[in-house]
């Protein structure tokens, strides 16, 4: 009931009396007061002070000829009883549905002299009315702000002052306006009566500034509410709102002095949710005392002492302490494209939970809208809340420690449990190349330029798996977006998932451990190549420490002993240097063995002798005939040229002839020249 023109004592909220009626129509009683709204025998609605007024057909407000319509639907032609007891039309009088009212603010009471200690912040007392009007309670004290039966606002102590109609502060004739909306001057209690005091100010308290990010911990569910919530620019019920980072859930203040977590904007508007915490003192959710309650599938509320809301520091927002920086996904049964290493994305959340991105790809491990961990192929999977594998009901626990069995998607919303799927934490050293072995590629049927040794490319990943690069060359071993190992040359081939060799469906195994047969591209088509192999370089045959080159030609500039240059590879193959000159025996970029007279010739990929298409075989074992460079850059076969491993007796003889031979040790590290 709104009466801007008075009388103030009749305003406020009225509640229907379930067991009472008058002339066949309901009766409403002022909440916390004595006034009544009822029907008369003449078909009018009347607002009176008591049941006596009801019987006498008297009152303060009258609506004639209601036509069996309820007071809030019967029109606006209300009449007010003036001082001469005459009925006068009051166009400003209104009776409305109180459920349409908005939430009431927190109030601030300030005084220049506060000897009674009644100043401070006043929070709404939920579901409490006195004389039809709301009640506010001093947050840090025992004072209350309420409406009196005479139509005044009072600040007093409810247990004593309410019945005595007295208090410490008074604002007369509020006309239904809230305390901070009234235009009059407040008065303070003084000896002998009330004394006006312009220094008393009752105003709407500023909305408390909440922390930028809150963390919601729900170990017993529901999982969709878990995670980090960022402060939202909007407010509800004069309190801040937090929205789930990268999600749709909201943490907000309800209309009845409680905090709630709901999934959608509609939940916020309708004051409903999955979690609730009663808070009658206006504290923020991370400061409020008491236990949260959660709603089960049957709509029943249960106390859950394990639910907690805490503040995230700036450091925790960037990198949550519970989230590992690197994760490794193992899928022995596929799909292979999901496997590999994933790196935490700083300051990124999906539905409140951290996100990891597959190293060297765009695939994401993220928290879904319904509380599951998911791995999606593209960013559109994140938006559509879908993935290839999932772990249901994570309860806010990180993927590497969350309980349950991972599932693999079968399509059409069907899932198959796979107990072999695992997500583990991964640690990386600064020198990652020492973690994985040197690899040896053998291609007996060519192409020869792909053969040789490949070393781990430091800090380089593609689709979650490491990359190896030919030592001293440009070829690379990598995984494509479909989960296959590939051997390709240029960056364009790598990005286009193209290559010369392919090993399908690696299931997360390294190239030298993966099962299956390699395929080779021939005229644009893949053909099985069972001769191709990628092995652990530590287990490969070591190159000879000394080779002897012999020829019958008159010139002897290429003949002699060539000692292995330990730890040096050119285009993935070993390098030998003549013991008494600058000649070099090396593999060129086209897969041929070459003998050059100097390092400058080797850098230019030229020489005086060549053995074409070595296919990964050492010079003394490679098939074919050596060729000699003659005039005009032409090559001619020279069957008299031989390269063989030097025997110990030969080495000793040449040592006696002052030819030096170095002792042989396996290189601990590879140096790219």
NUPAVEX-923274 format. One line per field, with one value per residue (C-alpha): residue number from 1; residue in three letters; x negated, y negated, z. Coordinates in steps of 0.25 Angstrom, whole numbers, padded with zeros to 4 digits. Each point is the difference from the previous one (the first is absolute). Example, Ala and Ser with C-alpha at 12.3 -4.5 7.8 and 13.67 -1.06 7.14 Angstrom:
REM residues 2
resi <- [1_2]
resn <- [Ala_Ser]
u <- [-0049_-0006]
v <- [0018_-0014]
w <- [0031_-0002]
END
This chain:
REM residues 673
resi <- [1_2_3_4_5_6_7_8_9_10_11_12_13_14_15_16_17_18_19_20_21_22_23_24_25_26_27_28_29_30_31_32_33_34_35_36_37_38_39_40_41_42_43_44_45_46_47_48_49_50_51_52_53_54_55_56_57_58_59_60_61_62_63_64_65_66_67_68_69_70_71_72_73_74_75_76_77_78_79_80_81_82_83_84_85_86_87_88_89_90_91_92_93_94_95_96_97_98_99_100_101_102_103_104_105_106_107_108_109_110_111_112_113_114_115_116_117_118_119_120_121_122_123_124_125_126_127_128_129_130_131_132_133_134_135_136_137_138_139_140_141_142_143_144_145_146_147_148_149_150_151_152_153_154_155_156_157_158_159_160_161_162_163_164_165_166_167_168_169_170_171_172_173_174_175_176_177_178_179_180_181_182_183_184_185_186_187_188_189_190_191_192_193_194_195_196_197_198_199_200_201_202_203_204_205_206_207_208_209_210_211_212_213_214_215_216_217_218_219_220_221_222_223_224_225_226_227_228_229_230_231_232_233_234_235_236_237_238_239_240_241_242_243_244_245_246_247_248_249_250_251_252_253_254_255_256_257_258_259_260_261_262_263_264_265_266_267_268_269_270_271_272_273_274_275_276_277_278_279_280_281_282_283_284_285_286_287_288_289_290_291_292_293_294_295_296_297_298_299_300_301_302_303_304_305_306_307_308_309_310_311_312_313_314_315_316_317_318_319_320_321_322_323_324_325_326_327_328_329_330_331_332_333_334_335_336_337_338_339_340_341_342_343_344_345_346_347_348_349_350_351_352_353_354_355_356_357_358_359_360_361_362_363_364_365_366_367_368_369_370_371_372_373_374_375_376_377_378_379_380_381_382_383_384_385_386_387_388_389_390_391_392_393_394_395_396_397_398_399_400_401_402_403_404_405_406_407_408_409_410_411_412_413_414_415_416_417_418_419_420_421_422_423_424_425_426_427_428_429_430_431_432_433_434_435_436_437_438_439_440_441_442_443_444_445_446_447_448_449_450_451_452_453_454_455_456_457_458_459_460_461_462_463_464_465_466_467_468_469_470_471_472_473_474_475_476_477_478_479_480_481_482_483_484_485_486_487_488_489_490_491_492_493_494_495_496_497_498_499_500_501_502_503_504_505_506_507_508_509_510_511_512_513_514_515_516_517_518_519_520_521_522_523_524_525_526_527_528_529_530_531_532_533_534_535_536_537_538_539_540_541_542_543_544_545_546_547_548_549_550_551_552_553_554_555_556_557_558_559_560_561_562_563_564_565_566_567_568_569_570_571_572_573_574_575_576_577_578_579_580_581_582_583_584_585_586_587_588_589_590_591_592_593_594_595_596_597_598_599_600_601_602_603_604_605_606_607_608_609_610_611_612_613_614_615_616_617_618_619_620_621_622_623_624_625_626_627_628_629_630_631_632_633_634_635_636_637_638_639_640_641_642_643_644_645_646_647_648_649_650_651_652_653_654_655_656_657_658_659_660_661_662_663_664_665_666_667_668_669_670_671_672_673]
resn <- [Unk_Unk_Unk_Unk_Unk_Unk_Unk_Unk_Unk_Unk_Unk_Unk_Unk_Unk_Unk_Unk_Unk_Unk_Unk_Unk_Unk_Unk_Unk_Unk_Unk_Unk_Unk_Unk_Unk_Unk_Unk_Unk_Unk_Unk_Unk_Unk_Unk_Unk_Unk_Unk_Unk_Unk_Unk_Unk_Unk_Unk_Unk_Unk_Unk_Unk_Unk_Unk_Unk_Unk_Unk_Unk_Unk_Unk_Unk_Unk_Unk_Unk_Unk_Unk_Unk_Unk_Unk_Unk_Unk_Unk_Unk_Unk_Unk_Unk_Unk_Unk_Unk_Unk_Unk_Unk_Unk_Unk_Unk_Unk_Unk_Unk_Unk_Unk_Unk_Unk_Unk_Unk_Unk_Unk_Unk_Unk_Unk_Unk_Unk_Unk_Unk_Unk_Unk_Unk_Unk_Unk_Unk_Unk_Unk_Unk_Unk_Unk_Unk_Unk_Unk_Unk_Unk_Unk_Unk_Unk_Unk_Unk_Unk_Unk_Unk_Unk_Unk_Unk_Unk_Unk_Unk_Unk_Unk_Unk_Unk_Unk_Unk_Unk_Unk_Unk_Unk_Unk_Unk_Unk_Unk_Unk_Unk_Unk_Unk_Unk_Unk_Unk_Unk_Unk_Unk_Unk_Unk_Unk_Unk_Unk_Unk_Unk_Unk_Unk_Unk_Unk_Unk_Unk_Unk_Unk_Unk_Unk_Unk_Unk_Unk_Unk_Unk_Unk_Unk_Unk_Unk_Unk_Unk_Unk_Unk_Unk_Unk_Unk_Unk_Unk_Unk_Unk_Unk_Unk_Unk_Unk_Unk_Unk_Unk_Unk_Unk_Unk_Unk_Unk_Unk_Unk_Unk_Unk_Unk_Unk_Unk_Unk_Unk_Unk_Unk_Unk_Unk_Unk_Unk_Unk_Unk_Unk_Unk_Unk_Unk_Unk_Unk_Unk_Unk_Unk_Unk_Unk_Unk_Unk_Unk_Unk_Unk_Unk_Unk_Unk_Unk_Unk_Unk_Unk_Unk_Unk_Unk_Unk_Unk_Unk_Unk_Unk_Unk_Unk_Unk_Unk_Unk_Unk_Unk_Unk_Unk_Unk_Unk_Unk_Unk_Unk_Unk_Unk_Unk_Unk_Unk_Unk_Unk_Unk_Unk_Unk_Unk_Unk_Unk_Unk_Unk_Unk_Unk_Unk_Unk_Unk_Unk_Unk_Unk_Unk_Unk_Unk_Unk_Unk_Unk_Unk_Unk_Unk_Unk_Unk_Unk_Unk_Unk_Unk_Unk_Unk_Unk_Unk_Unk_Unk_Unk_Unk_Unk_Unk_Unk_Unk_Unk_Unk_Unk_Unk_Unk_Unk_Unk_Unk_Unk_Unk_Unk_Unk_Unk_Unk_Unk_Unk_Unk_Unk_Unk_Unk_Unk_Unk_Unk_Unk_Unk_Unk_Unk_Unk_Unk_Unk_Unk_Unk_Unk_Unk_Unk_Unk_Unk_Unk_Unk_Unk_Unk_Unk_Unk_Unk_Unk_Unk_Unk_Unk_Unk_Unk_Unk_Unk_Unk_Unk_Unk_Unk_Unk_Unk_Unk_Unk_Unk_Unk_Unk_Unk_Unk_Unk_Unk_Unk_Unk_Unk_Unk_Unk_Unk_Unk_Unk_Unk_Unk_Unk_Unk_Unk_Unk_Unk_Unk_Unk_Unk_Unk_Unk_Unk_Unk_Unk_Unk_Unk_Unk_Unk_Unk_Unk_Unk_Unk_Unk_Unk_Unk_Unk_Unk_Unk_Unk_Unk_Unk_Unk_Unk_Unk_Unk_Unk_Unk_Unk_Unk_Unk_Unk_Unk_Unk_Unk_Unk_Unk_Unk_Unk_Unk_Unk_Unk_Unk_Unk_Unk_Unk_Unk_Unk_Unk_Unk_Unk_Unk_Unk_Unk_Unk_Unk_Unk_Unk_Unk_Unk_Unk_Unk_Unk_Unk_Unk_Unk_Unk_Unk_Unk_Unk_Unk_Unk_Unk_Unk_Unk_Unk_Unk_Unk_Unk_Unk_Unk_Unk_Unk_Unk_Unk_Unk_Unk_Unk_Unk_Unk_Unk_Unk_Unk_Unk_Unk_Unk_Unk_Unk_Unk_Unk_Unk_Unk_Unk_Unk_Unk_Unk_Unk_Unk_Unk_Unk_Unk_Unk_Unk_Unk_Unk_Unk_Unk_Unk_Unk_Unk_Unk_Unk_Unk_Unk_Unk_Unk_Unk_Unk_Unk_Unk_Unk_Unk_Unk_Unk_Unk_Unk_Unk_Unk_Unk_Unk_Unk_Unk_Unk_Unk_Unk_Unk_Unk_Unk_Unk_Unk_Unk_Unk_Unk_Unk_Unk_Unk_Unk_Unk_Unk_Unk_Unk_Unk_Unk_Unk_Unk_Unk_Unk_Unk_Unk_Unk_Unk_Unk_Unk_Unk_Unk_Unk_Unk_Unk_Unk_Unk_Unk_Unk_Unk_Unk_Unk_Unk_Unk_Unk_Unk_Unk_Unk_Unk_Unk_Unk_Unk_Unk_Unk_Unk_Unk_Unk_Unk_Unk_Unk_Unk_Unk_Unk_Unk_Unk_Unk_Unk_Unk_Unk_Unk_Unk_Unk_Unk_Unk_Unk_Unk_Unk_Unk_Unk_Unk_Unk_Unk_Unk_Unk_Unk_Unk_Unk_Unk_Unk_Unk_Unk_Unk_Unk_Unk_Unk_Unk_Unk_Unk_Unk_Unk_Unk_Unk_Unk_Unk_Unk_Unk_Unk_Unk_Unk_Unk_Unk_Unk_Unk_Unk_Unk_Unk_Unk_Unk_Unk_Unk_Unk_Unk_Unk_Unk_Unk_Unk_Unk_Unk_Unk]
u <- [0000_-0006_0006_-0009_0010_0002_0004_-0014_0005_0007_-0011_-0008_0002_0012_0001_0013_0006_0003_0011_0007_0010_0010_0012_-0005_-0014_-0014_-0005_-0014_-0008_-0011_-0013_-0004_0011_0015_0006_0009_0005_0013_0013_0013_0015_0001_-0010_-0012_-0014_-0003_-0014_0003_-0008_0007_0011_0008_-0001_0004_0013_0003_-0003_-0010_-0014_-0011_0000_0012_0002_0015_0006_-0011_0008_-0006_-0014_-0012_-0005_-0012_0008_0013_-0005_-0007_0013_-0004_0006_-0007_0007_-0004_-0001_0015_0004_0003_-0004_-0008_-0006_-0015_-0006_-0014_0005_-0004_0002_-0009_-0006_-0011_-0008_-0003_-0008_-0015_-0010_-0003_-0014_-0010_0002_-0011_0004_-0010_0000_-0009_0002_0003_0000_0010_-0009_0012_-0007_-0007_0005_0014_0003_0014_0006_0006_0015_0002_0011_0004_0013_-0001_-0014_-0014_-0010_-0014_-0010_-0013_-0011_-0010_0011_0014_0007_0011_0006_0015_0014_0009_0015_0001_-0007_-0013_-0014_-0007_-0014_0001_-0001_0011_0002_0003_0002_0010_0011_-0003_-0001_-0013_-0014_-0013_0004_0013_0005_0014_0011_-0008_0012_-0005_-0013_-0012_-0010_-0010_0011_0007_-0002_0003_-0010_-0004_0001_-0007_0005_-0003_0004_0014_0003_-0005_-0010_-0002_-0015_-0004_-0013_0008_-0001_0006_-0004_-0002_-0013_-0010_0000_-0012_-0012_-0002_-0013_-0003_0000_0006_-0002_0011_-0004_0011_-0006_0014_0005_0007_-0012_0006_-0001_-0015_-0011_-0004_0010_-0004_0007_0011_0003_0015_0007_0011_0008_-0011_-0011_-0011_0001_-0011_0001_-0007_-0012_0002_0014_0014_0002_0002_-0003_0010_0008_0014_0013_0000_-0014_-0007_-0011_0003_-0007_0009_-0003_0007_0004_0014_-0004_-0005_0013_0009_-0009_-0003_-0013_-0007_-0007_0004_-0006_0009_-0006_0008_-0012_-0003_-0014_-0006_0000_-0014_0002_0013_0002_0008_0001_0004_0011_0001_0013_0000_0007_0013_0000_-0003_-0010_-0012_-0010_-0014_-0012_-0010_0005_-0010_-0001_-0014_-0007_-0010_-0013_-0005_-0010_0010_0009_-0011_-0005_0009_-0008_0007_-0002_-0013_-0007_-0001_0008_-0002_0012_-0002_0010_-0005_0013_0001_0004_-0015_0003_0004_-0013_-0013_-0003_0009_-0005_0008_0006_-0002_0012_0009_0012_0011_0013_-0009_-0010_-0015_-0003_-0012_-0004_-0006_-0015_-0001_0015_0013_0007_0004_0003_0011_0011_0014_0013_0005_-0012_-0008_-0015_0000_-0011_0005_-0006_0003_0004_0015_0000_-0002_0011_0009_-0004_-0004_-0013_-0006_-0003_0006_0000_0014_0003_-0014_0004_-0010_-0011_-0012_0000_-0013_0006_0016_0006_0008_-0002_-0002_0009_-0002_0010_0007_0009_0015_-0002_-0005_-0012_-0009_-0008_-0015_-0008_-0013_0002_-0009_-0003_-0013_-0009_-0012_-0013_-0010_-0014_-0006_-0009_0011_-0008_-0007_0013_0003_-0010_-0008_0008_-0006_0009_-0004_0006_-0006_0009_-0002_0002_-0015_0001_0010_-0010_-0009_0001_0011_-0001_0011_0003_0000_0013_0007_0013_0011_0013_-0005_-0011_-0015_-0008_-0013_-0009_-0010_-0014_-0006_0012_0014_0009_0009_0008_0013_0014_0012_0013_0006_-0010_-0010_-0015_-0005_-0014_0000_-0009_0005_0008_0011_0001_0000_0011_0008_-0002_-0007_-0013_-0008_0002_0012_0003_0015_0007_-0012_0009_-0010_-0012_-0013_-0005_-0010_0011_0012_0006_0004_-0007_-0005_0006_-0007_0006_-0003_0006_0009_0006_-0004_-0006_-0004_-0015_-0004_-0015_0001_-0003_-0002_-0009_-0006_-0013_-0007_0003_-0005_-0013_-0011_-0008_-0014_-0010_-0010_0003_-0010_0002_-0008_0000_-0009_0001_-0013_0005_0000_0006_0012_-0007_-0004_0006_0012_0002_0014_0004_0006_0013_0002_0011_0003_0014_0002_-0013_-0014_-0012_-0014_-0012_-0013_-0011_-0011_0008_0013_0008_0014_0009_0015_0014_0006_0014_0005_-0004_-0014_-0013_-0010_-0015_-0004_-0014_0005_0011_0003_0003_0009_0008_0003_0004_-0011_-0012_-0010_0006_0015_0008_0014_0013_-0007_0014_-0006_-0011_-0014_-0010_-0007_0013_0008_0003_-0003_-0013_-0007_-0001_-0011_0003_-0007_-0001_0013_0007_0002_-0001_-0006_0001_-0014_0001_-0014_0004_0003_0003_-0001_-0002_-0014_-0005_-0008_-0012_0001_0002_-0013_-0008_0004_-0003_-0014_0000_0003_0015_0008_0013_0009_0006_0015_0011_0015_0003_0009_0006_0002_-0006_0007_-0011]
v <- [0000_-0013_-0013_-0012_-0010_0008_0005_0006_0010_0008_0003_0012_0015_0007_0016_0008_0006_0014_0004_-0013_-0007_-0011_0000_0012_-0007_0001_-0009_-0005_-0004_-0010_0008_-0002_-0010_-0002_-0006_0009_0000_0006_-0001_-0006_0004_-0011_0006_-0010_0003_-0007_-0002_-0001_0000_0012_0010_-0011_-0008_0011_0002_-0015_-0001_-0011_-0001_-0009_0005_0004_0005_0001_0010_0010_0010_0012_-0004_0001_-0013_-0001_0003_-0009_-0013_-0013_-0007_0000_-0010_-0005_-0004_-0015_-0007_-0003_0014_-0002_0009_-0007_0006_0003_0002_0004_0011_0014_0015_0009_0014_-0001_0011_-0010_-0008_0000_0003_-0010_-0006_0000_-0013_-0009_-0008_-0011_-0010_-0012_0004_0014_0002_0011_0008_0002_-0004_0009_0010_0006_0013_0005_0010_0010_0003_-0009_-0012_-0009_-0008_0005_-0006_0007_0000_-0002_0005_-0007_0009_-0002_-0003_0002_-0012_0002_-0010_0003_-0007_-0004_0002_-0015_-0001_-0004_0006_0004_0004_0008_0013_0010_0007_-0012_-0012_0006_0002_-0013_-0008_-0006_0000_-0008_-0006_-0004_-0004_-0005_0004_0008_0001_0014_-0005_0008_-0006_-0005_-0005_-0009_-0015_-0004_-0003_0011_-0003_0006_0003_-0011_-0003_-0006_0005_0002_-0010_-0002_0003_-0003_0008_0013_0006_0013_0004_0012_0007_0002_0014_0007_0002_0015_0007_0001_0015_0010_0015_0010_0014_0011_0013_0007_-0007_-0006_0000_-0011_-0010_0002_-0009_-0015_-0011_-0014_-0013_-0004_-0015_0003_0001_0007_-0004_-0011_0010_0004_0011_0010_0008_0013_-0003_0006_0005_-0004_0003_-0012_-0003_-0010_-0005_0004_-0008_0007_-0003_0012_0003_0009_0007_0002_0004_-0010_-0015_0006_0006_-0013_-0007_0010_0001_0015_0008_0013_-0005_-0010_-0007_-0007_-0014_-0010_-0009_-0005_0007_0004_0015_0003_-0007_0005_0010_0013_0012_0000_0009_0007_0004_0015_0006_0001_-0015_0003_-0009_0006_-0007_0002_-0004_0003_-0011_-0012_-0014_-0006_-0012_0002_-0008_-0007_0011_0011_-0006_0001_0014_0008_0006_0014_0000_0006_-0007_0012_0012_0013_0007_0015_0007_0014_0003_-0013_-0010_-0003_-0015_-0002_0005_-0008_-0011_-0012_-0013_-0009_-0012_-0012_-0008_0009_0007_0008_0001_-0004_0010_-0001_0003_0008_-0001_0011_-0004_-0004_0000_-0006_0012_-0003_0007_-0007_0000_0002_-0007_0012_0003_0009_0000_0000_0000_-0007_0000_-0015_-0012_0002_0013_-0009_-0009_0012_0007_0013_0008_0013_0005_-0004_0002_-0002_-0008_-0006_-0006_-0011_0009_-0001_0010_0008_0003_0000_0013_0008_0007_-0008_0003_0000_-0006_0009_-0011_-0002_-0004_0014_0003_0012_0001_0002_0003_-0001_-0015_-0008_-0014_-0002_-0012_-0003_-0006_-0006_-0004_-0012_0009_0009_0005_0010_0006_0007_0008_-0002_0007_0007_0000_0012_0000_0011_-0003_-0015_-0012_-0001_-0014_0003_0010_-0002_-0005_-0009_-0007_-0006_-0014_-0008_-0006_0003_0008_0003_0006_0003_0008_-0003_-0003_0006_-0007_0006_-0003_-0010_0001_-0005_0012_0002_0011_-0005_0004_-0005_-0005_0014_0007_0006_-0002_-0007_-0002_-0013_-0011_-0014_-0008_0000_0015_0000_-0010_0007_0014_0005_0008_0011_0011_0003_0009_0000_-0001_-0001_0001_-0010_0009_-0006_0003_0011_0007_-0002_0013_0002_-0001_-0013_-0005_-0008_-0009_0004_-0009_-0006_0013_0007_0014_0009_0000_0011_-0003_-0014_-0001_-0010_0005_-0004_-0006_0005_0014_-0002_0004_-0009_-0006_0005_-0009_0001_0002_0002_-0006_0007_-0003_0004_-0014_-0008_-0011_0004_-0012_0008_0012_0003_0002_-0007_-0001_-0002_-0014_0005_-0007_-0007_0003_-0006_0003_0010_0008_0001_-0008_0005_-0009_0005_0002_-0008_-0010_-0008_0010_0003_0012_-0004_0002_-0012_-0005_0009_0013_0003_0002_-0010_-0002_-0015_-0006_-0011_-0004_-0011_0010_0008_-0012_-0002_0015_0003_0009_0008_0014_0004_0013_-0003_0004_0006_0004_-0002_0010_-0003_-0004_0014_0007_-0008_0007_-0006_-0006_-0012_-0011_-0011_-0014_-0003_-0013_-0008_0005_0014_0013_0013_0013_0005_0014_0000_-0009_0008_-0004_0010_0001_-0001_0013_-0001_0006_-0011_-0010_0004_0000_-0014_-0004_0005_-0008_-0013_0000_-0003_0007_-0005_0009_0002_-0004_-0001_-0015_-0004_-0012_-0004_-0012_-0006_-0005]
w <- [0000_-0004_0005_-0004_0006_0013_0009_0002_0011_-0011_-0010_-0002_-0003_0003_0001_-0003_0012_-0004_0010_-0001_-0010_0000_-0008_-0008_-0004_0006_0011_0000_0013_0001_0002_0014_0002_0004_-0013_-0009_-0015_-0001_-0008_0005_-0002_-0011_-0009_0004_0004_0013_0007_0016_0013_0006_0000_0007_-0012_-0009_0008_0000_-0015_0003_-0005_-0006_-0014_-0009_-0014_-0004_-0009_-0001_-0009_0007_-0004_0009_0006_-0009_-0012_0003_-0006_0006_0004_0015_0010_0012_0013_0003_0014_-0001_-0002_-0015_-0011_-0010_-0013_0001_-0014_0007_0009_-0006_0004_-0007_0000_0010_-0007_-0011_0009_-0002_0011_0011_0001_0012_0007_0007_0012_0003_0012_0003_0015_0002_0015_-0001_-0009_-0010_-0013_-0010_-0010_0000_-0007_-0004_0010_-0010_0000_0012_0000_0011_-0003_-0015_-0002_-0001_0012_-0001_0011_0004_-0006_0012_0011_0006_-0006_-0010_-0010_-0002_-0003_0012_0001_-0001_-0014_0005_-0002_0013_0004_0012_0008_-0005_0013_0008_-0009_-0010_0010_0007_-0014_0004_-0005_-0002_-0013_-0007_-0014_0001_-0010_-0011_-0009_-0004_-0005_0004_0011_-0011_-0009_0011_-0002_0015_0011_0009_0015_0012_0014_0010_0014_-0001_-0014_-0014_-0006_-0015_-0004_-0015_0003_0000_-0014_-0005_-0013_-0009_0003_-0011_-0006_0007_-0009_-0002_-0003_-0015_0000_0009_0000_0003_0005_-0001_0003_0001_-0012_-0008_-0009_-0009_0011_0003_-0004_-0001_0000_-0005_0006_-0010_-0003_0004_0014_0005_0013_0003_0001_-0010_-0010_-0005_-0013_-0002_-0009_-0013_0004_0003_0015_0009_0015_0004_0012_0001_0004_0013_0006_-0005_-0010_-0012_-0011_-0013_-0014_-0008_-0001_0002_0013_0005_-0004_0007_0012_-0001_-0001_0004_0012_0011_0012_0010_0003_0009_0003_-0014_-0001_-0013_-0003_0004_0013_0004_0011_0000_-0009_-0015_-0004_-0014_-0007_-0004_-0012_0007_0004_0014_0007_0008_0009_-0006_0010_-0011_-0010_0001_-0007_0001_-0006_-0012_0001_-0013_-0001_0002_-0011_-0010_0004_0010_0010_-0001_-0015_-0006_-0011_-0009_-0001_-0008_-0007_-0002_-0009_-0003_-0008_-0007_-0005_-0003_-0003_0015_0006_0004_0008_0004_0006_0009_-0006_0010_0004_-0008_0005_-0006_0009_0012_-0002_-0006_-0014_-0006_-0015_-0007_-0003_-0014_-0004_0004_0007_0014_0013_0007_0010_-0007_0004_0007_0009_-0009_-0005_-0015_-0011_-0013_-0013_-0003_0007_-0006_0009_0012_-0004_-0003_0013_-0007_-0001_-0004_0014_0014_0015_0006_0013_0003_0013_-0003_0001_-0010_-0011_0004_0014_-0003_0004_-0010_-0014_-0012_-0012_-0015_-0009_-0010_-0006_0001_0014_0004_0008_0003_0013_-0002_0013_-0008_-0002_0009_0003_0008_0004_-0009_0004_-0010_0002_-0006_-0010_-0005_-0011_0010_0004_-0013_-0008_-0013_-0011_-0012_-0013_-0010_-0014_-0008_-0012_0001_0000_0005_0005_0011_0006_0012_0014_0006_0013_0009_-0004_0013_0005_-0013_0000_-0011_0004_0014_-0004_-0002_-0013_-0004_-0011_-0009_0006_-0009_-0010_-0002_0001_0012_0007_0006_0003_-0009_0005_-0002_0009_-0010_0000_-0012_-0006_-0009_-0004_-0001_0011_-0011_0000_0015_0001_-0011_0006_-0012_-0001_-0006_0011_0008_0012_0003_0014_0009_0013_0007_-0002_-0005_-0014_0004_0009_-0008_-0007_-0014_-0014_-0006_-0013_-0011_-0010_-0014_-0011_0010_0005_0013_-0001_0011_0002_0010_-0002_0006_0015_0011_0011_0013_-0004_0012_-0005_-0014_-0006_0003_-0013_-0001_0006_-0012_-0015_-0011_-0014_-0011_-0015_-0012_-0006_-0002_0009_0015_0006_0005_0004_0014_0014_0005_0015_0006_0005_0013_0004_-0014_-0010_-0013_-0006_0011_-0004_0006_-0005_-0002_-0003_-0006_0010_-0008_-0008_0000_-0008_0005_-0002_0003_-0005_-0008_0000_-0011_0007_-0007_0006_-0004_0002_0000_0000_0011_0009_-0010_-0010_0010_0004_-0015_-0002_-0010_0000_-0009_0002_0003_0003_-0004_0009_0012_0006_0014_-0002_0005_-0012_0002_-0001_-0010_-0014_-0013_-0007_0004_-0010_-0003_-0004_-0013_-0008_-0002_0012_-0006_0008_-0004_0007_0005_0004_0006_0012_0012_0014_0011_0015_0004_0007_0013_-0007_-0011_0011_0007_-0013_-0003_0014_-0002_-0012_0009_-0004_0013_0003_0012_0010_-0002_0010_-0002_0000_0012_-0007_-0015_-0006_-0012_-0010]
END
